[in-house]
């Protein structure tokens, strides 16, 4: 072990973002990867330290291991671990893991000399905006469902409980990579690839959309924040995303052309009709768990378009990728290995996959 290197803790170190962050930071730092016991494990560049953020004893034991192996000087704690659930159902885990877990970790860190506490939040803590009007870090806060509510409450807790530890909050857009690994994008691709009936309708303004950011750019922003920690204000909040937001219709048309070589028309349907359809799908006695839930329909008109000037100024950061330019490679990866792409993106493949050279015409209700 190189004792001349400074120490960084990364929580959620086995996840998509956490694994990539570990690999990047390990080039310059000694990295302790905090994660739940059992697979998946952090990359080998980090020591795997098992921790349960809902347990005082477990958090203390994990930090005792850090003290014993690395000392009491911690350059940065990159806190990525949190609870997330697309069902939209209330869960006590948002409070237990995301909010109280962060408070428990912050409290236990008071016995160390910590150069920075970096928290991964979400752009969704902000109220949605309007096309052409970019959201900044000072835009109104109005989280609409449990996940961003838990992130907003945790941001407040950090400001209140950080003490002398400098804090950085990154409000991150939807993350994707070259093979997708974005739950909403993957399901959108699936609906078009398999020609589902629901892939041709949308219960909102199709000119609106969500901001995204490539995984590599997220990792770069985190690494820059850690490396520049001494130059940042004691409390720093930054939006991390691509400045261009593609509307839902533009995404639909792009996927249609790339997958099937045709114009993909999307019809707007009333929200009441869409909710009724989503409820029926959710209660069918056969088929897999549907992705579209009634609560998502209420959010169909939300629009997130980000101004990343502050990140550019303080971190010297700006995205090097764009969703628009990544879409062709993303679809090419799907076509090259459909079964592998479905598996990587946790999707249930259709029965015909692997039995035909290309998708067949079919309507799918679920």
C-alpha positions as CSV (number, residue, x, y, z in Angstrom):
1,X,0.0,0.0,0.0
2,X,1.3,3.4,-1.0
3,X,1.2,5.4,2.3
4,X,2.2,8.6,0.5
5,X,-1.1,8.8,-1.2
6,X,-4.1,10.6,0.4
7,X,-7.2,8.5,1.3
8,X,-10.6,8.7,-0.2
9,X,-13.8,6.8,0.9
10,X,-16.3,6.0,-1.8
11,X,-19.7,4.8,-0.6
12,X,-21.9,2.7,-3.0
13,X,-18.6,1.7,-4.5
14,X,-19.9,-1.4,-6.4
15,X,-22.5,0.6,-8.3
16,X,-22.4,1.9,-11.9
17,X,-21.1,5.3,-10.9
18,X,-19.2,4.1,-7.8
19,X,-17.1,1.5,-9.7
20,X,-16.1,4.0,-12.3
21,X,-15.3,6.6,-9.6
22,X,-13.1,4.1,-7.7
23,X,-11.1,3.3,-10.8
24,X,-10.6,7.0,-11.6
25,X,-9.6,8.1,-8.1
26,X,-7.4,5.1,-7.5
27,X,-5.0,6.7,-10.1
28,X,-4.1,9.3,-7.4
29,X,-5.5,8.2,-4.1
30,X,-5.8,5.2,-1.8
31,X,-9.5,4.2,-2.0
32,X,-11.7,2.5,0.6
33,X,-14.9,1.3,-1.0
34,X,-17.9,1.2,1.4
35,X,-20.7,-1.1,0.3
36,X,-23.2,-3.7,1.5
37,X,-21.9,-7.2,2.3
38,X,-22.0,-9.7,-0.6
39,X,-21.8,-9.2,-4.4
40,X,-21.4,-7.2,-6.3
41,X,-18.1,-6.0,-4.9
42,X,-16.1,-2.8,-5.6
43,X,-13.3,-2.9,-8.2
44,X,-10.0,-4.4,-7.0
45,X,-8.5,-0.9,-6.9
46,X,-10.3,-0.3,-3.7
47,X,-10.4,-2.1,-0.4
48,X,-13.9,-3.5,0.2
49,X,-15.2,-2.3,3.5
50,X,-18.6,-3.8,4.3
51,X,-21.0,-1.3,5.9
52,X,-24.7,-1.0,6.6
53,X,-25.6,2.7,6.7
54,X,-28.7,1.9,8.8
55,X,-26.6,0.6,11.7
56,X,-24.6,2.8,14.1
57,X,-22.4,-0.2,15.0
58,X,-21.7,-1.0,11.3
59,X,-20.7,2.5,10.4
60,X,-18.4,2.8,13.4
61,X,-16.8,-0.6,12.6
62,X,-16.2,0.5,9.0
63,X,-14.6,3.8,10.0
64,X,-12.5,1.9,12.7
65,X,-11.1,-0.1,9.8
66,X,-10.3,3.1,7.9
67,X,-8.6,4.5,11.0
68,X,-6.6,1.3,11.5
69,X,-5.6,1.0,7.8
70,X,-5.3,4.5,6.6
71,X,-5.2,6.9,9.6
72,X,-7.4,9.8,10.6
73,X,-6.7,12.0,7.6
74,X,-9.4,11.6,4.8
75,X,-9.1,13.7,1.7
76,X,-12.7,13.2,0.6
77,X,-15.7,11.1,1.3
78,X,-17.6,10.6,-2.0
79,X,-21.1,9.6,-0.8
80,X,-23.0,7.8,-3.6
81,X,-24.9,5.3,-1.6
82,X,-28.7,5.9,-1.5
83,X,-32.0,4.2,-1.8
84,X,-33.8,4.4,-5.2
85,X,-37.0,2.7,-6.4
86,X,-38.9,3.4,-9.7
87,X,-42.2,2.0,-8.3
88,X,-43.2,5.3,-6.8
89,X,-44.4,3.6,-3.7
90,X,-43.5,5.2,-0.3
91,X,-40.7,3.3,1.4
92,X,-39.1,3.8,4.8
93,X,-35.7,3.1,3.2
94,X,-35.6,6.6,1.8
95,X,-35.4,7.9,5.3
96,X,-33.4,5.0,6.8
97,X,-30.7,4.7,4.1
98,X,-30.5,8.1,2.3
99,X,-31.3,10.6,5.0
100,X,-30.5,9.0,8.4
101,X,-27.7,6.9,6.8
102,X,-26.0,10.1,5.6
103,X,-26.4,11.7,9.1
104,X,-25.0,8.6,10.7
105,X,-22.0,8.7,8.4
106,X,-21.4,12.4,8.9
107,X,-21.6,12.1,12.7
108,X,-19.1,9.2,12.8
109,X,-16.7,11.2,10.5
110,X,-16.4,13.9,13.2
111,X,-13.6,11.8,14.7
112,X,-11.5,12.2,11.5
113,X,-9.9,15.1,9.7
114,X,-11.9,15.2,6.6
115,X,-11.1,17.5,3.7
116,X,-14.4,17.2,1.9
117,X,-17.8,15.5,2.0
118,X,-19.2,15.1,-1.5
119,X,-22.8,14.1,-1.9
120,X,-24.5,12.9,-5.1
121,X,-27.9,14.5,-5.3
122,X,-30.2,14.9,-8.3
123,X,-31.4,17.7,-10.5
124,X,-34.9,16.5,-9.6
125,X,-34.8,18.4,-6.4
126,X,-35.6,21.4,-8.6
127,X,-39.0,22.4,-9.8
128,X,-39.3,21.5,-13.5
129,X,-38.6,24.3,-16.0
130,X,-39.8,25.4,-19.4
131,X,-38.1,24.7,-22.7
132,X,-35.5,27.4,-23.5
133,X,-35.3,28.5,-19.8
134,X,-32.3,26.8,-18.1
135,X,-32.4,25.7,-14.5
136,X,-29.5,26.9,-12.3
137,X,-28.5,26.0,-8.8
138,X,-30.5,28.9,-7.5
139,X,-33.7,27.9,-9.3
140,X,-36.7,26.9,-7.1
141,X,-36.6,23.7,-5.1
142,X,-39.7,21.5,-5.4
143,X,-39.1,17.8,-5.4
144,X,-42.2,15.9,-6.6
145,X,-41.7,12.3,-5.4
146,X,-40.0,10.3,-2.7
147,X,-36.5,9.9,-4.4
148,X,-35.8,13.6,-4.9
149,X,-37.5,14.5,-1.6
150,X,-35.0,12.2,0.2
151,X,-32.2,13.9,-1.7
152,X,-33.4,17.4,-0.8
153,X,-33.8,16.4,2.9
154,X,-30.3,15.0,2.9
155,X,-28.9,18.1,1.4
156,X,-30.5,20.1,4.2
157,X,-29.1,17.6,6.8
158,X,-25.6,18.0,5.4
159,X,-25.7,21.8,5.6
160,X,-27.0,21.5,9.2
161,X,-24.7,18.7,10.4
162,X,-21.4,19.0,8.5
163,X,-19.7,21.1,11.2
164,X,-16.2,22.0,9.9
165,X,-16.3,19.5,7.1
166,X,-16.5,21.3,3.7
167,X,-19.4,19.9,1.6
168,X,-20.0,19.6,-2.1
169,X,-23.4,18.7,-3.4
170,X,-23.6,17.5,-7.1
171,X,-27.1,17.6,-8.5
172,X,-26.7,15.1,-11.3
173,X,-28.8,14.6,-14.4
174,X,-29.9,11.2,-15.6
175,X,-26.8,9.1,-16.1
176,X,-26.2,6.9,-19.2
177,X,-23.2,5.3,-20.9
178,X,-22.3,3.9,-24.4
179,X,-24.4,0.8,-23.8
180,X,-27.3,2.7,-22.2
181,X,-27.4,1.7,-18.5
182,X,-30.2,4.2,-18.0
183,X,-33.4,2.7,-16.8
184,X,-35.8,5.1,-18.6
185,X,-33.8,5.2,-21.8
186,X,-33.5,1.4,-21.9
187,X,-37.2,0.9,-21.5
188,X,-37.9,3.5,-24.2
189,X,-35.6,1.6,-26.5
190,X,-37.3,-1.7,-25.6
191,X,-40.7,-0.3,-26.4
192,X,-39.5,0.8,-29.9
193,X,-37.3,-2.2,-30.6
194,X,-40.2,-4.6,-29.9
195,X,-42.8,-2.4,-31.5
196,X,-45.0,-2.2,-28.4
197,X,-48.2,-0.3,-28.8
198,X,-47.2,1.8,-25.8
199,X,-44.1,2.8,-27.7
200,X,-46.2,5.0,-30.0
201,X,-48.1,7.1,-27.5
202,X,-47.1,9.6,-24.8
203,X,-49.2,11.3,-22.1
204,X,-47.6,14.7,-22.2
205,X,-46.0,17.4,-24.3
206,X,-43.5,15.5,-26.5
207,X,-41.3,18.6,-27.0
208,X,-40.3,18.4,-23.3
209,X,-37.6,16.1,-21.9
210,X,-35.0,15.3,-19.2
211,X,-31.4,16.3,-19.0
212,X,-28.8,13.5,-19.2
213,X,-25.1,13.2,-18.7
214,X,-22.6,10.5,-19.7
215,X,-21.1,8.3,-17.0
216,X,-17.6,9.4,-18.0
217,X,-18.5,13.0,-17.5
218,X,-20.0,12.4,-14.1
219,X,-16.8,10.6,-13.0
220,X,-14.7,13.5,-14.3
221,X,-16.8,16.0,-12.4
222,X,-16.4,14.0,-9.2
223,X,-12.7,13.6,-9.7
224,X,-12.3,17.3,-10.4
225,X,-14.3,18.2,-7.2
226,X,-12.0,16.0,-5.1
227,X,-8.8,17.3,-6.7
228,X,-9.9,20.9,-6.3
229,X,-11.4,20.5,-2.8
230,X,-9.0,23.1,-1.3
231,X,-10.1,25.8,-3.8
232,X,-13.9,25.3,-3.4
233,X,-16.2,27.2,-1.0
234,X,-17.1,25.4,2.3
235,X,-20.5,24.8,0.9
236,X,-20.7,24.2,-2.9
237,X,-23.7,23.1,-5.0
238,X,-23.3,22.2,-8.6
239,X,-25.5,21.0,-11.4
240,X,-23.9,18.3,-13.5
241,X,-25.5,17.6,-16.9
242,X,-25.4,18.2,-20.6
243,X,-26.6,21.7,-21.7
244,X,-28.7,20.2,-24.5
245,X,-32.0,18.5,-23.6
246,X,-33.6,16.3,-26.2
247,X,-37.4,16.3,-26.2
248,X,-39.3,13.0,-26.0
249,X,-40.4,13.2,-29.6
250,X,-36.9,13.7,-30.8
251,X,-35.6,10.7,-28.8
252,X,-38.5,8.6,-30.2
253,X,-37.7,9.6,-33.8
254,X,-34.0,9.1,-33.3
255,X,-34.5,5.6,-31.9
256,X,-37.0,4.7,-34.6
257,X,-34.6,5.7,-37.4
258,X,-31.6,4.0,-35.8
259,X,-33.4,0.8,-34.9
260,X,-35.9,0.3,-37.7
261,X,-34.8,2.8,-40.3
262,X,-38.2,4.6,-40.3
263,X,-39.9,7.6,-39.0
264,X,-41.4,6.9,-35.6
265,X,-44.6,8.8,-35.0
266,X,-45.7,9.4,-31.4
267,X,-49.2,10.4,-30.6
268,X,-50.1,12.4,-27.5
269,X,-52.9,10.7,-25.4
270,X,-54.8,12.2,-22.5
271,X,-53.3,11.5,-19.1
272,X,-56.5,10.0,-17.8
273,X,-56.4,7.4,-20.6
274,X,-52.7,6.7,-20.0
275,X,-53.3,6.3,-16.2
276,X,-56.1,3.8,-16.8
277,X,-53.9,1.8,-19.2
278,X,-51.0,1.9,-16.7
279,X,-53.3,0.7,-13.9
280,X,-54.6,-2.2,-16.0
281,X,-51.1,-3.3,-17.0
282,X,-50.0,-3.1,-13.4
283,X,-52.8,-5.5,-12.3
284,X,-52.7,-8.0,-15.1
285,X,-52.2,-11.6,-13.8
286,X,-49.6,-12.4,-16.5
287,X,-46.5,-10.8,-17.9
288,X,-43.6,-9.1,-16.2
289,X,-43.7,-6.0,-14.0
290,X,-44.6,-3.0,-16.2
291,X,-42.1,-0.1,-16.1
292,X,-44.7,2.7,-16.6
293,X,-46.5,3.5,-13.4
294,X,-49.5,5.9,-12.9
295,X,-47.3,8.3,-10.9
296,X,-44.9,8.8,-13.9
297,X,-47.8,10.0,-16.0
298,X,-48.2,13.0,-13.7
299,X,-44.6,13.9,-14.5
300,X,-44.8,13.5,-18.3
301,X,-44.8,17.3,-18.9
302,X,-41.7,18.0,-16.7
303,X,-38.8,19.6,-18.4
304,X,-35.2,19.8,-17.2
305,X,-32.7,21.9,-19.1
306,X,-29.6,22.8,-17.1
307,X,-27.2,25.7,-16.9
308,X,-23.8,24.2,-15.9
309,X,-21.9,27.5,-15.8
310,X,-21.0,27.1,-12.1
311,X,-19.5,23.7,-12.6
312,X,-17.5,25.1,-15.6
313,X,-16.3,28.0,-13.5
314,X,-15.4,26.2,-10.2
315,X,-14.3,22.8,-11.6
316,X,-13.1,23.7,-15.1
317,X,-15.6,21.0,-16.1
318,X,-17.9,20.6,-19.0
319,X,-19.3,17.4,-20.6
320,X,-17.3,15.9,-23.4
321,X,-20.1,13.6,-24.5
322,X,-23.7,14.2,-25.6
323,X,-26.7,11.9,-25.7
324,X,-27.4,12.9,-29.3
325,X,-23.9,11.7,-30.4
326,X,-24.0,8.6,-28.3
327,X,-27.4,7.3,-29.5
328,X,-26.0,5.6,-32.7
329,X,-23.4,3.6,-30.8
330,X,-26.0,2.7,-28.1
331,X,-28.3,1.2,-30.7
332,X,-25.4,-0.4,-32.6
333,X,-24.5,-2.2,-29.3
334,X,-28.1,-3.4,-29.1
335,X,-28.2,-4.7,-32.7
336,X,-24.8,-6.4,-32.3
337,X,-25.8,-8.4,-29.2
338,X,-29.5,-8.0,-28.4
339,X,-29.5,-10.6,-25.6
340,X,-26.4,-9.2,-24.0
341,X,-27.8,-5.7,-24.2
342,X,-31.1,-6.7,-22.6
343,X,-29.2,-8.5,-19.9
344,X,-26.9,-5.6,-19.1
345,X,-29.9,-3.3,-18.9
346,X,-31.9,-5.6,-16.7
347,X,-34.7,-6.0,-19.2
348,X,-36.8,-9.1,-19.8
349,X,-36.1,-10.2,-23.4
350,X,-39.0,-11.2,-25.7
351,X,-39.5,-14.8,-26.5
352,X,-38.5,-14.4,-30.1
353,X,-35.1,-12.8,-29.3
354,X,-32.4,-15.0,-30.6
355,X,-34.8,-16.9,-32.9
356,X,-35.0,-14.2,-35.6
357,X,-32.5,-11.9,-37.3
358,X,-34.6,-8.8,-36.6
359,X,-37.5,-7.7,-34.5
360,X,-40.9,-8.8,-35.8
361,X,-44.0,-6.7,-36.0
362,X,-46.0,-7.1,-32.8
363,X,-48.1,-5.2,-30.3
364,X,-47.3,-5.5,-26.7
365,X,-49.6,-4.3,-23.9
366,X,-47.2,-4.6,-21.0
